[in-house]
Amino acid sequence: MRECATTVTTDLLWLDHPDCRELALVGGKAANLARLASLHPVPPGFCLTTAAFDRAWNGGPPRVLPSDVRATLHAAYARLEAENGADDLAVAVRSSAVDEDGVGASFAGQHETYLNVVGAEAVAEAVERCWASASAERALAYRRQQGLPVDRVQLAVLVQRLIHADVAAVVFGANPLTGDRDEVVVNASWGLGESIVGGTVTPDTYVVAKADGRVLSRRVGDKARMTVPVAGGTREVEVPRLLRGTPSLDDAQAAEAAALAVELEAAMGWPVDVECAWRDGQLYLLQCRPITTLR
């Protein structure tokens, strides 16, 4: 784990800095990960804060980075490259609204996310698109539906090293269909997790006993599509025929994902909705939020 930075800038915070746990500064998505980063395998990164967003506000949500914020972002990306030993490091750029990933509203899919972004200027452009998504009609409609204000949205942007996932999974710390809190449900498929989240693939489904990690049931899905990194972003492609009917996880990996969900529930205090990924056998935590659909 990289040591905490000794200097805090209001516009930008590293994930392992204590101030990055502040919801009002970094939004729900980043704050949740920052709380967990010291104990779990969260990819390294930083967050452009709501303070930067607010400073650029000029009668409406900002769409262009001020020059000083752009310079700060470029320097942070260069530092992330150096700390990961890679030039042109691929990163994920994710919106993190203050109201997002809370117990009452998840905002799943309402604001923009960009994967496999390479180069400082490309990261800056992705941040600008995330900022612009604060005023997207779908996001404003969702806010109205949830009874949230629409006149002054606060949005941060999380930038993390991209995990080139062999397998991705969405893990529920309670059974979202039955409400059973003694079960963990793991949905997994090949490649990056966007195909699962977007509903364009029928994933493998594992039901795991929360008490002892036993796999109670497994259903192998027809994993016809997967999301993979390509130059300039990602693309959804066909899964090789031999892999479609092959389980994406073995029972040990399903139990590993379930154990992670149990640990996160204990840390956060609510049943979790988790996104994670395996790369070369290593499990990474990508997102943690409450399940908002449980009775």
Buried (B, 14 or more C-beta within 10 A) or exposed (E): EEEBBEEBBBBBBBBBBEBBBBBEBBBBBBBBBBBBBEEBBBBBBBBBBBBBBEBBBEEEBBEEBEEEBBBBBBEBBEBBBEEBEEEEBBBBBBBBBBBBBBEEBBBBEBBBBBBBBBBBEBBBBBBBBBBBBBBBEEBBEBBEEBEBEEEEBBBBBBBBBBBBBBBBBBBBBBBBEEEBEEBBBBBBBBBBBBBBBEEBBBBBBBBBBBEEBEBEEBEBBEBBBBBBBEEEBBEBEEBEEEEBEEBBBEBEBBBBBBBBBBBBBEBBEBBBBBBBBBBEEEBBBBBBBBBBEBE
